[in-house]
Amino acid sequence: MARRFVSGNDAVAEGVRLARPHVISAYPITPQTIVVERLSEFVEDGSLQSIYMHVESEHSALAAAMGVSSVGARAFTATSSQGLLYMAENLPYASGARMPIVMMNANRALATPWNIYGDQMDSMFMLNSGWIQVYVEDAQEALDMMIQAYKIAEDPKVLTPFMVNLDGFVLTHTYEVVDIPTQEEVDAFLPPINLSENIMSMEAPKSLCITAGNNYNMEFKIKQNEEMIESISVIEQVDAAFEKQFGRGYNGLLETVDCEDADVILVTTGSITGTARMVQKTLRAEGKKVGLLKLRYLRPFPTKALTEALKNAKVVGVVDKNISFGYEGTIFTNVNSALMQEGASQKVDNFICGLGGRDVTKENIHEMYEKMLVHLETSADVNDANVASKPQDRIHYMNVRCAL
């Protein structure tokens, strides 16, 4: 194992190189471009034995990956923002055909107004596409998840495409020390792809991307949904095996910090978790019973683990770097729904921040915790059912700089 000072994009490229994809279908878009540039260099210098396809668009990048996966080869592509939206038509084709493609998405704001900086609006559009979605906190997790993603996606019980999300610029372009495993270590963990059933074959001909009318279509979709939910056990097993092999793991679908006795818990996703860790630690040192929950996977959504982790809290806050226009943050909707299913009565706040790459500072996180702690002073605030309050009462726009 080697230690190197690399950017998040470089870490992704190193993870992909170690996973040995047969074909890389590449189209550059900021802030993802460095990933496919590095992979082209690896192919050129011979450190990665792979076919490199420089296609004419993001739509073509995923279409090419689908072709690769359909014959049982390992495929990789990467995109961001408008590029992900340009791919949108192909995402459900890949998931419905159960193609275990791995794609890196550099989270970036959507137009209009035009903006190249990072929020999570792009991937939130794709939650219903049938892809597994994970959100990483740092460059080390980014590298490790490229390796884990293939092992999860290619599991015979899963066979589902996998999207690894990195916050644009905050992770993709910042540098940190990363441990890079050896090829031998990764080969021992991630065997060659073996799709013996779900591939095109001259010996055993079959159809992929078939038509299914109203007599059968619903059953296909129910099966796809049920097996996505069942992938939770595979995700947990793969992460545990990874920790055993490499000495570091990520607690499966989510991570909790001081949640057991916390009165208030903040739910975060992606790189903002690192900032929240520092604030939570400081407030704990001051004697305030605050916790932190890092939500790693949005699909499959870890309803059982999430509600178990939050069950003792009186107030829950959910951070969203996105808005579902006309309602609330998308992660908040998912977390709040899970809590309501369990009959929870906590006060749940939605903190919307970081849109268009606006900085989310320690002071912003501290303000979120303080807003939640205020609810403890009035028992009525905590006991009021969420369903009785207006969406506007639950939403807090953080770090707004001008009149709306």
C-alpha positions as CSV (number, residue, x, y, z in Angstrom):
1,M,0.0,0.0,0.0
2,A,1.3,3.5,-0.9
3,R,0.4,6.9,0.5
4,R,0.0,9.8,-1.9
5,F,-1.2,13.4,-1.8
6,V,-3.9,13.5,-4.4
7,S,-7.2,15.2,-5.4
8,G,-10.6,13.5,-5.1
9,N,-10.6,13.1,-8.9
10,D,-7.2,11.5,-8.8
11,A,-8.4,9.2,-6.1
12,V,-11.4,8.1,-8.2
13,A,-9.1,7.4,-11.1
14,E,-6.7,5.3,-8.9
15,G,-9.7,3.3,-7.6
16,V,-11.0,2.7,-11.2
17,R,-7.5,1.6,-12.3
18,L,-7.3,-0.9,-9.5
19,A,-10.8,-2.3,-10.4
20,R,-9.5,-3.2,-13.9
21,P,-12.5,-2.1,-16.2
22,H,-12.4,-3.6,-19.7
23,V,-13.7,-0.4,-21.3
24,I,-13.8,3.3,-20.2
25,S,-16.2,5.4,-22.2
26,A,-15.2,9.0,-21.6
27,Y,-16.6,12.4,-22.2
28,P,-15.2,15.4,-20.3
29,I,-17.2,17.8,-18.2
30,T,-16.2,20.1,-15.3
31,P,-15.5,19.1,-12.6
32,Q,-15.2,15.5,-13.6
33,T,-12.7,15.9,-16.4
34,I,-9.5,15.0,-14.4
35,V,-10.9,11.5,-13.8
36,V,-11.1,10.6,-17.5
37,E,-7.8,12.4,-18.2
38,R,-5.9,10.3,-15.6
39,L,-7.5,7.1,-16.9
40,S,-6.4,7.9,-20.4
41,E,-2.8,8.4,-19.0
42,F,-3.0,5.0,-17.2
43,V,-4.1,3.3,-20.5
44,E,-1.3,5.1,-22.4
45,D,1.4,4.2,-20.0
46,G,0.2,0.6,-19.7
47,S,-0.6,0.6,-16.0
48,L,-4.3,-0.1,-17.0
49,Q,-5.0,-2.7,-19.6
50,S,-8.3,-1.2,-20.9
51,I,-10.0,0.1,-24.0
52,Y,-10.4,3.8,-23.9
53,M,-13.4,5.2,-25.9
54,H,-13.6,9.0,-26.3
55,V,-17.2,9.3,-27.3
56,E,-19.1,12.4,-28.7
57,S,-21.4,13.0,-25.7
58,E,-22.5,11.9,-22.3
59,H,-25.5,10.2,-23.8
60,S,-23.0,8.1,-25.9
61,A,-20.8,7.5,-22.9
62,L,-23.5,5.6,-21.1
63,A,-24.8,4.0,-24.2
64,A,-21.3,2.6,-24.9
65,A,-21.0,1.4,-21.3
66,M,-24.3,-0.4,-21.7
67,G,-23.0,-2.2,-24.8
68,V,-19.9,-3.2,-22.9
69,S,-21.9,-4.5,-19.9
70,S,-24.3,-6.4,-22.1
71,V,-21.6,-8.8,-23.3
72,G,-20.3,-9.4,-19.7
73,A,-17.4,-7.0,-19.6
74,R,-16.6,-4.4,-16.8
75,A,-17.5,-0.9,-17.8
76,F,-16.8,2.6,-16.3
77,T,-17.9,6.1,-17.1
78,A,-18.1,9.4,-15.4
79,T,-20.1,12.6,-15.7
80,S,-21.5,15.7,-13.9
81,S,-24.5,18.1,-13.8
82,Q,-26.0,18.7,-17.3
83,G,-24.0,15.7,-18.6
84,L,-25.9,13.5,-16.1
85,L,-29.2,14.9,-17.3
86,Y,-28.1,14.3,-20.9
87,M,-27.6,10.7,-20.0
88,A,-31.0,10.5,-18.3
89,E,-32.7,8.5,-21.0
90,N,-30.2,5.7,-20.7
91,L,-30.1,5.4,-16.9
92,P,-33.4,3.4,-16.6
93,Y,-32.4,1.3,-19.7
94,A,-29.2,0.2,-17.8
95,S,-30.9,-0.5,-14.5
96,G,-33.9,-2.3,-16.0
97,A,-31.6,-4.5,-18.0
98,R,-29.6,-5.1,-14.8
99,M,-26.3,-4.0,-16.1
100,P,-23.7,-3.6,-13.3
101,I,-22.1,-0.4,-14.7
102,V,-20.1,1.8,-12.3
103,M,-20.3,5.6,-12.9
104,M,-18.7,8.5,-11.0
105,N,-20.8,11.7,-10.8
106,A,-19.1,14.9,-9.7
107,N,-22.1,16.7,-8.1
108,R,-22.6,20.1,-9.7
109,A,-25.3,22.7,-9.9
110,L,-27.8,22.7,-12.8
111,A,-28.7,25.6,-15.1
112,T,-30.3,28.1,-15.1
113,P,-28.5,30.3,-13.9
114,W,-25.5,28.6,-15.3
115,N,-23.0,27.5,-12.6
116,I,-20.1,25.0,-12.5
117,Y,-19.8,24.7,-8.7
118,G,-21.0,22.0,-6.5
119,D,-24.4,21.1,-5.1
120,Q,-26.4,17.9,-5.3
121,M,-29.3,18.9,-7.6
122,D,-28.0,16.7,-10.4
123,S,-28.0,13.3,-8.7
124,M,-31.2,14.0,-6.8
125,F,-33.0,14.1,-10.2
126,M,-31.9,10.5,-10.7
127,L,-33.1,8.9,-7.5
128,N,-35.9,7.2,-9.4
129,S,-33.6,5.9,-12.2
130,G,-33.0,2.5,-10.5
131,W,-29.3,3.1,-9.8
132,I,-27.6,2.5,-6.4
133,Q,-26.4,5.9,-5.1
134,V,-23.7,6.5,-2.6
135,Y,-22.3,9.8,-1.4
136,V,-18.7,10.0,-0.2
137,E,-17.1,12.3,2.4
138,D,-13.5,12.4,1.3
139,A,-11.0,11.3,-1.3
140,Q,-10.1,8.1,0.6
141,E,-13.8,7.0,0.7
142,A,-14.0,7.9,-3.0
143,L,-11.2,5.6,-4.0
144,D,-12.4,2.8,-1.8
145,M,-16.0,3.1,-3.1
146,M,-14.9,2.6,-6.7
147,I,-13.6,-0.8,-5.7
148,Q,-16.6,-1.7,-3.5
149,A,-19.0,-0.4,-6.2
150,Y,-18.0,-3.1,-8.7
151,K,-18.1,-5.9,-6.1
152,I,-21.7,-4.8,-5.0
153,A,-23.0,-4.1,-8.5
154,E,-21.7,-7.4,-9.9
155,D,-23.1,-9.6,-7.1
156,P,-25.6,-12.0,-8.7
157,K,-28.2,-10.9,-6.1
158,V,-27.8,-7.3,-7.1
159,L,-26.9,-6.8,-10.8
160,T,-27.7,-3.1,-10.6
161,P,-25.7,-0.1,-11.9
162,F,-23.9,2.0,-9.3
163,M,-23.4,5.8,-9.1
164,V,-20.6,7.1,-6.8
165,N,-21.2,10.8,-6.0
166,L,-18.5,13.3,-5.1
167,D,-19.2,16.9,-4.2
168,G,-17.8,19.0,-7.1
169,F,-14.6,21.0,-6.4
170,V,-15.0,20.6,-2.6
171,L,-13.8,17.0,-3.1
172,T,-12.9,16.6,-6.8
173,H,-10.3,19.4,-6.8
174,T,-9.0,19.4,-3.2
175,Y,-6.0,17.4,-2.2
176,E,-5.4,15.1,0.8
177,V,-3.3,12.1,1.8
178,V,-4.8,8.8,0.5
179,D,-3.8,5.2,1.0
180,I,-3.7,3.4,-2.3
181,P,-3.8,-0.4,-2.2
182,T,-1.6,-2.6,-4.3
183,Q,-3.1,-4.3,-7.4
184,E,-2.5,-7.6,-5.7
185,E,-4.6,-6.6,-2.7
186,V,-7.5,-5.4,-4.8
187,D,-7.4,-8.5,-7.1
188,A,-7.8,-10.6,-4.0
189,F,-10.8,-8.6,-3.0
190,L,-12.4,-8.0,-6.4
191,P,-12.4,-11.0,-8.7
192,P,-12.9,-10.8,-12.4
193,I,-16.4,-10.1,-13.5
194,N,-18.5,-13.2,-14.2
195,L,-21.9,-12.5,-15.7
196,S,-22.9,-15.9,-16.8
197,E,-26.6,-15.3,-17.0
198,N,-27.5,-11.7,-17.9
199,I,-25.3,-11.3,-21.0
200,M,-25.6,-11.6,-24.8
201,S,-24.2,-14.9,-25.9
202,M,-24.0,-16.9,-29.2
203,E,-24.1,-20.1,-27.2
204,A,-27.2,-19.1,-25.1
205,P,-29.0,-16.4,-27.1
206,K,-31.3,-14.1,-25.2
207,S,-32.9,-10.6,-25.4
208,L,-31.8,-7.6,-23.3
209,C,-33.8,-4.3,-23.1
210,I,-36.9,-6.2,-24.0
211,T,-40.4,-4.9,-24.4
212,A,-42.9,-5.8,-21.7
213,G,-46.6,-4.7,-22.0
214,N,-49.1,-4.3,-19.2
215,N,-49.3,-8.1,-18.6
216,Y,-45.7,-8.3,-17.3
217,N,-44.2,-4.8,-16.9
218,M,-45.3,-4.3,-13.4
219,E,-43.8,-7.6,-12.2
220,F,-40.4,-6.6,-13.7
221,K,-40.5,-3.3,-11.8
222,I,-41.5,-4.9,-8.5
223,K,-38.7,-7.4,-8.9
224,Q,-36.3,-4.6,-9.6
225,N,-37.4,-2.7,-6.5
226,E,-37.4,-5.7,-4.2
227,E,-33.9,-6.7,-5.2
228,M,-32.7,-3.1,-4.8
229,I,-33.9,-3.3,-1.2
230,E,-32.3,-6.7,-0.7
231,S,-29.0,-5.2,-1.9
232,I,-28.7,-3.6,1.6
233,S,-27.4,-6.9,3.0
234,V,-24.8,-7.2,0.1
235,I,-23.7,-3.6,0.7
236,E,-23.1,-4.3,4.4
237,Q,-21.3,-7.6,3.7
238,V,-19.0,-6.0,1.1
239,D,-18.1,-3.1,3.4
240,A,-17.3,-5.5,6.3
241,A,-15.2,-7.6,4.0
242,F,-13.4,-4.5,2.7
243,E,-12.6,-3.4,6.3
244,K,-11.2,-6.9,7.0
245,Q,-9.1,-6.8,3.9
246,F,-7.8,-3.2,4.0
247,G,-8.2,-2.1,7.6
248,R,-10.8,0.6,7.1
249,G,-14.6,0.5,6.5
250,Y,-17.6,2.8,6.4
251,N,-20.2,1.2,8.6
252,G,-22.3,0.1,5.6
253,L,-25.2,2.4,4.7
254,L,-24.7,5.1,7.4
255,E,-22.4,6.2,10.2
256,T,-23.5,7.5,13.6
257,V,-21.5,9.7,16.0
258,D,-22.8,10.1,19.6
259,C,-26.4,9.3,18.6
260,E,-27.2,7.0,21.5
261,D,-27.9,9.7,24.0
262,A,-28.3,12.7,21.8
263,D,-31.2,15.1,22.2
264,V,-30.6,16.5,18.7
265,I,-29.1,14.8,15.7
266,L,-27.9,16.4,12.4
267,V,-28.2,14.2,9.3
268,T,-25.5,15.0,6.6
269,T,-24.5,13.6,3.2
270,G,-21.2,13.9,1.4
271,S,-18.3,16.3,2.1
272,I,-20.3,18.6,4.5
273,T,-20.0,15.7,7.0
274,G,-16.4,16.6,7.7
275,T,-17.3,20.1,8.7
276,A,-20.2,18.9,10.8
277,R,-17.9,16.4,12.7
278,M,-15.8,19.3,14.0
279,V,-18.8,21.3,15.1
280,Q,-20.5,18.3,16.8
281,K,-17.3,17.5,18.7
282,T,-17.0,21.1,19.9
283,L,-20.6,21.2,21.1
284,R,-20.2,17.8,22.9
285,A,-17.2,19.2,24.7
286,E,-19.4,22.1,25.9
287,G,-21.8,19.5,27.4
288,K,-24.5,19.7,24.7
289,K,-26.1,16.4,23.8
290,V,-25.8,16.6,20.1
291,G,-25.2,13.8,17.6
292,L,-24.3,13.4,13.9
293,L,-25.6,10.9,11.3
294,K,-23.7,10.5,8.1
295,L,-26.2,9.1,5.5
296,R,-24.0,7.4,2.8
297,Y,-26.6,5.6,0.6
298,L,-29.8,7.3,-0.7
299,R,-30.7,4.2,-2.8
300,P,-31.3,1.8,-1.5
301,F,-32.6,3.9,1.4
302,P,-31.6,2.5,4.8
303,T,-35.0,3.0,6.5
304,K,-34.5,0.5,9.3
305,A,-31.0,1.6,10.2
306,L,-31.8,5.2,10.0
307,T,-34.9,5.1,12.2
308,E,-33.1,2.9,14.7
309,A,-30.2,5.5,14.9
310,L,-32.6,8.4,15.3
311,K,-35.1,6.9,17.7
312,N,-33.9,8.5,20.9
313,A,-33.5,12.0,19.5
314,K,-36.0,14.7,20.3
315,V,-35.1,16.9,17.3
316,V,-33.6,15.8,14.0
317,G,-32.1,18.2,11.4
318,V,-31.5,17.2,7.7
319,V,-29.0,19.0,5.6
320,D,-29.9,19.3,1.9
321,K,-27.7,20.8,-0.9
322,N,-30.7,20.7,-3.2
323,I,-34.3,21.8,-3.4
324,S,-37.3,19.9,-4.8
325,F,-38.9,23.1,-6.1
326,G,-42.3,23.7,-4.6
327,Y,-41.8,21.4,-1.6
328,E,-38.5,20.8,0.4
329,G,-35.1,19.2,0.2
330,T,-35.1,15.7,-1.3
331,I,-33.1,14.1,1.5
332,F,-35.4,15.6,4.0
333,T,-38.4,14.1,2.2
334,N,-36.8,10.6,2.5
335,V,-35.7,10.9,6.1
336,N,-39.0,12.4,7.2
337,S,-41.0,9.7,5.4
338,A,-38.9,7.0,7.1
339,L,-39.5,8.5,10.5
340,M,-43.3,8.9,9.9
341,Q,-43.5,5.3,8.8
342,E,-42.2,4.3,12.3
343,G,-44.7,6.6,14.0
344,A,-42.0,9.0,15.2
345,S,-43.0,12.3,16.7
346,Q,-39.6,14.2,16.6
347,K,-39.4,17.7,15.4
348,V,-37.6,17.5,12.0
349,D,-36.0,20.6,10.5
350,N,-34.7,20.9,6.9
351,F,-31.6,23.0,6.4
352,I,-31.1,24.0,2.8
353,C,-27.6,25.3,2.0
354,G,-24.6,25.2,-0.4
355,L,-26.6,25.7,-3.6
356,G,-24.4,26.7,-6.5
357,G,-21.3,25.9,-4.5
358,R,-21.9,28.4,-1.7
359,D,-19.6,27.7,1.2
360,V,-21.1,25.9,4.2
361,T,-19.0,27.0,7.1
362,K,-18.5,25.8,10.7
363,E,-20.6,28.8,11.7
364,N,-23.5,27.6,9.5
365,I,-23.4,24.1,11.0
366,H,-23.2,25.6,14.5
367,E,-26.3,27.7,13.7
368,M,-28.1,24.5,12.5
369,Y,-27.4,22.8,15.9
370,E,-28.5,25.9,17.8
371,K,-31.8,26.1,15.9
372,M,-32.5,22.5,16.9
373,L,-31.4,23.0,20.5
374,V,-33.9,25.9,20.8
375,H,-36.7,23.4,20.2
376,L,-35.8,21.6,23.4
377,E,-36.7,24.7,25.4
378,T,-40.4,24.5,24.4
379,S,-41.8,21.0,24.7
380,A,-44.7,21.9,22.4
381,D,-42.3,22.4,19.6
382,V,-40.9,18.9,20.0
383,N,-44.3,17.2,20.5
384,D,-46.1,18.8,17.6
385,A,-46.6,16.3,14.8
386,N,-44.6,17.1,11.7
387,V,-47.6,16.4,9.5
388,A,-49.5,19.3,11.1
389,S,-46.9,22.0,10.3
390,K,-46.5,23.8,7.1
391,P,-43.4,23.0,4.9
392,Q,-42.3,26.6,5.3
393,D,-42.1,26.1,9.1
394,R,-39.7,23.2,8.6
395,I,-37.3,24.8,6.1
396,H,-34.4,27.0,7.0
397,Y,-32.4,28.6,4.2
398,M,-28.8,28.9,5.5
399,N,-26.3,31.7,4.6
400,V,-28.6,33.7,2.4
401,R,-26.8,36.9,1.4
402,C,-29.4,39.1,-0.3
403,A,-33.1,39.8,-0.2
404,L,-35.3,37.2,-2.0
